[in-house]
């Protein structure tokens, strides 16, 4: 469970001036609580500079499409300043939400989603699929949609565009969004199902798409087969918010003419013809499950799968498999199995990193984007033997790049945009000290050498060269706890003076299968960068259960929530205090989601923290099991349901140790949170109040697990700053 709220981009010029004034005023006395006006200016200033969204390089490597300041731009790869805007807007002042870029395989056209209705000359909230051919004509609208749509992808033959679609949706798909108020038959009425829809890329007029996946499955991710005749996808029975953790891998053949010109039988699983294209007027075959982690033996049993990728010859499917606590927060090992099904094989056993995204180069090589300690890196995995054989193995060389920051192309976790021959990879990257820019990596090495020695990696854009951080410097820290190597990030107070003592805030990330990586900006309602700008040290640990140290490390907190991970965190506090000027009487704790749970639990286990702020936390795992909308995620971590083994849940429930708590605690939550429901925060606050421990609970209306209202996010931070200032006063 993690929170990934959207960032709001503002213009730079005026904010840099006001930020410089207010930061200097705040920094003059780090022990004094800043005013609300100062904090509001600080938060606004974090959006200065140019925001960079998705980046997508054309398959032939000649053009780059990217989103900057919410506008789609396309430029020659060798002249990024020579951009042209791509939009469905029919007038300069029309406001549209546009994004989700997808190049055609021949690089001649770009598909994108837009909420503009150019024919009516007005802005709409409904997104539709558009296509531009860069021929001077307005983009062509391809679809008539009514619902939630995302993730368009061209078929390899360029004739179709598939996307994920929730018809008649009332909310975005996924567990982070605010849940609908409960009514009717719970779990049956009003269930919204995400399916795969396909539009005709050559349509002359907007049309309803063909919905090809069945209504009985909620689809999370998909990939086209190389012959454009089938799909591979990860899906589960509805409701989709709850069942991603038990999803299966399916393949589904789309209807094609057979050699006699007649359609294949609708339910046939027979092999398709060697020629012909998908006939959208014919019924499709039923999906075929080729992998069900709950039904196999071995280390993948009962775990999660993501990022399915078909091999170029269509014989194999590679994917990421491992213990994952959130859809979209991918990490694990690289696995492979025949596209007809069979026992999956682990290509990266005991790898001391967390692969998150993959792309085939050829039938024997896979590029892997992964988190390794503090670094995001790209490596090439070379397969030895027949990929479809049981004895397949793989090895990797030195990284093509290794960056101590956050990277991505704006689609999936650590995903990259590449040319069709995989010679170029494009993405945006940032660190705590460097604002986002676009980068290009050239794989460079001859195919026969499988070496990264000749690879080149370079910054491509310079949109934010003049933007400097308004918070303190950051360092990557490493320490040892219970024999584990643990990594974390320490943000120093702005204008840090070692001769002075400063307060420390420990901020625990959500997940737990996630990780803090160095990234620019505010990053959530409980912003580490903003705390740093106000004069705090901020420690962001990646304790056991996190990504970055390998699958064994990620699984090391199973049946042990709050114990080993808390020891890792406290050891990190010791490491900070041993090397930096921290006031040990002013150490606070905060976090959201799993970090909210750790905050609630930690104050029942130690009195080391003088103040705490728990965001969307969990206080009682037993009652939580029956309250949340995502109970399937708990089985891999606790080993059984709460009804089969209540003791393992009680062991990690803060409420069972509440009489040991003395730390003043502020608790915040959204009233429509399905991941960590508000009753968990009510229960915790009520218990502290009954024990006369200083406590306050704030519930935000119409918010889910990920807060979307900027005013609510700002209010959370204002209250957190006031709370820490109140209960972590300067020493006498």
C-alpha positions, 0 to 999 in steps of 0.5 A: 500500500503506497501513496502516489499523489499527482504533482501539480505544475506551476510556472517558475518565475514568480515562485522562485522569487517568493520561495527565496524570500520565505525560505531564508526567513524560515531558516533563520530560526528552525526552532520556531514554527513557521506561519501558515502563509510561509508554508503555503508559499513553500509548497507552491514553490515546489512546483516551479520549473517545467514538468515533464510527463511521458516520453516516447521515442519513435520506433525508427529513432528519428523523433521524440514525443514528450509531454511538457507542462501538460502539452504534447510536443514532438521534435526531431531527436537531433533538435529537441528545441525544434518542437511542434505541439500535437493537440486535439484542441480546435482553438488556442484557448481550449483546455484539454487533458492529453497524454498516453502516447503511442507511436505506430510501428512505422513511426509515421503516426502518433496515437494519444488520449485527449479530452477535447472534442474538436468537432464541438469546439468545447472541452469535455472530461471524457478521453478519446483516442486520437491519431496524428500523421504529422501531415498538417491535418488535425488529429483524427478522432478514432473512438466514441468512448464513455468511461475510463481509458488508458494505456493504448498500444499499437499492434505490431502490424500497425492496424489496431490500437488496444487499450484498457477500458472501463465502460461507464466508469464512475471512478478511475480503476484501481485501489488508490482512487476514492471508493464509491459509497457502499450501497446495494448488494456489496461486491455484486452491484455496480462492480466496474470491470476493466477490459481490453478494447481495440480500435481500428487505426485506419478508421475514417470516423470515430467508432465504438471500439471492439471489446475483446476480453470477456466481461468475467475478467478484470484486466490489469496489463496486456501485450500484443503477440508479435503476429498481432493475432493474440494478446497476453494479459494479466487478469483476475475475477472482479472486483479488480481492486481486490483480486490483482494479488491472485491474478493469472496470466492469460493468452487470447487468440483474436479471430482471424480467417483460416486458409479457406477464408472462413473464421476459426471456431469461436472457442477454438484454442487451435493455432492460428494461420500463418497469414491473414489479419484479425477480423474484428467482425468475428467472435474471439476465442476464450482466454486461456490461462497459462499461469496461475501462481496460486496453483503451481509449486515452487518459489513463485507459488502464491506470489504476484506477476506483472509486465508480461512480454511476448518474445519476438518469435512468439514462443515465450512470455517473460514477466516479473514475478515476486512478492508485491504489495501494490498493483503498479509497484512492480519488483521481483525476479525475471521469469519466463515460460512457454507461450503455450503454458508450462512451468515458469523458470526464474532467470534471476534467482538470488539477484541482489536487485529488484527488476521492475520492467523488461523488454526483449531485444531478440529471442535470446536477450532481454533488457531489464530495468531494475532498482539496485540499492540506491540506483536505477539501472538498465542491464542486458540479460542474455539467455543460455539455451532454448527459452522454452526449455526447462533448463533455460538460464541467463547471465548479465554483464555490467549495467548500461547505466546506473543512476542514483535517482528516479527514472521512467518514461511515464507508463509503468514502474521504471519503464523505458521507451525504446526504438524497435531495434533497442539501440536507444532507450529514452526516459526522464530522470531526476534526483533530490538535487536535480530537476527532471530532464530527458535522457538517452541511453545508447546500448552501443555494444555489438550484439556479439559482445553482450557488453555494456562497455561501449554504451553511452548515456547522456542528458538530452534536454535542458528544460530545468537547468536554472532550477535549483532545490529549495531544500537541503542536500541529500546523501545515501546511507547504508547500515547493517541490521540483523545481518541485513544490508539496509539503504536509506536516504537522508535529507539534510536541513537547508543551510545545514550547520554542523555546529547546531543541533537539528530535529529529525523526522523519520518518514517510512514509505508505503508498500511495504514492497516499494522503495524510496528513490531520489526524486525531485519535488514535494512527493506527497502530502508529508513532503520530505523536501518541505520538512528539509526546507523547514530545518529538519533532517529527514531519514527515509529508510528502505527497511526489509520488505523494500525493493532494491536488495533482492527478492529475499530482502523483499520477503524478509518481513513476511509474518513479521510486520513491525518487528524486523523492519522497525529494528532496521529503522531504529538502526538507521536512526542510530547511524544518522545520530552517529554522523550528524548533528541531531537533537536526540530529544526531537526525533519524530516519526511519520508515514503513509499507508504501510508507513502509517501502520509503522508509525502507529505500531512503532509508538507502541514498541518504543518511546524514542519518538517524541511526536508522530503523524500517521497517514492512512494507517492500520491499527488492528490487522484483525478488524482491518481484514474485514474492512478493506477492499483489498484483503487478497494482498494479506495472504502472501504476507501473513500466510493465512486468512485472519480466520485461519490464523488470527494470532499472526495478525494480532502479533502486529496489531498496534491496538494490542499494545496500545497501553504502551503508547505515550507519543502524541500522535496526529492521524489523518485519513480519507473518508473513502479510503478502500486500502486503509479504511478510516475506521482503522484511524478512528480506532487508533485515535479513540484508544489514545484519547481514552488513555489520555495520550495527546491525539488528533484525528482529521478525516478528509471528505471524498478522498481515497487512499491517494489524496487528489485535492491539492488543498487537502494535501496542503492541509495535511502538511500544515497540520503535520508541521504544527504537530511536530513543532508543538511536541518537539520543542527546542531544548531548554 
